[in-house]
């Protein structure tokens, strides 16, 4: 089902990963690290922009929860 939705064959992918060269694994790790760092910095920048415009997401969420009660 997964391969029909996303076009990825799980069995072939698992086999390829067991036969992957150490350089391939290194580049996969570097790709994950670079995306993680990029998303983290983007999240911090978004939080700064929200703070500049005085948008308090935690306050809004807390008010919404307390209003439910």
C-alpha positions in Angstrom: 0.0 0.0 0.0 2.8 2.4 0.9 4.5 1.9 -2.5 1.3 2.5 -4.4 0.7 5.8 -2.5 4.2 7.2 -2.6 5.9 5.3 -5.4 8.5 3.7 -3.0 9.0 0.0 -2.8 9.7 -0.8 0.8 11.5 -4.1 0.1 13.8 -2.6 -2.5 14.5 0.3 -0.2 15.4 -1.9 2.7 17.6 -4.0 0.5 19.4 -0.9 -0.9 20.0 0.4 2.6 21.6 -2.8 3.7 23.9 -2.7 0.8 24.5 1.1 1.0 28.1 2.3 1.0 29.2 4.2 4.1 29.5 7.4 2.0 25.8 7.0 1.1 24.9 6.8 4.7 27.1 9.8 5.5 25.3 11.9 2.9 21.9 10.8 4.2 23.0 11.9 7.7 24.3 15.2 6.4 21.0 15.8 4.5 19.0 15.1 7.7 21.2 17.4 9.7 21.0 20.2 7.2 17.2 20.0 7.0 17.0 19.8 10.8 19.2 22.8 11.3 17.3 24.7 8.6 13.9 24.0 10.1 15.1 24.9 13.6 16.5 28.2 12.5 13.3 28.8 10.5 11.2 28.1 13.6 13.3 30.5 15.7 12.9 33.2 13.1 9.1 32.6 12.9 8.9 32.9 16.7 10.8 36.1 16.6 8.5 37.6 13.9 5.4 36.5 15.9 6.9 38.2 19.0 7.5 41.4 17.1 3.9 41.6 16.1 2.8 40.7 19.7 1.3 37.4 18.8 1.5 35.0 21.8 0.6 31.5 20.7 0.9 30.0 24.2 -1.4 32.7 25.6 -3.9 32.1 22.9 -3.8 28.4 23.4 -4.1 28.8 27.2 -7.1 31.1 26.9 -8.8 28.7 24.5 -8.2 25.8 26.9 -9.5 27.7 29.9 -12.6 28.9 28.0 -13.4 25.2 27.3 -13.4 24.7 31.1 
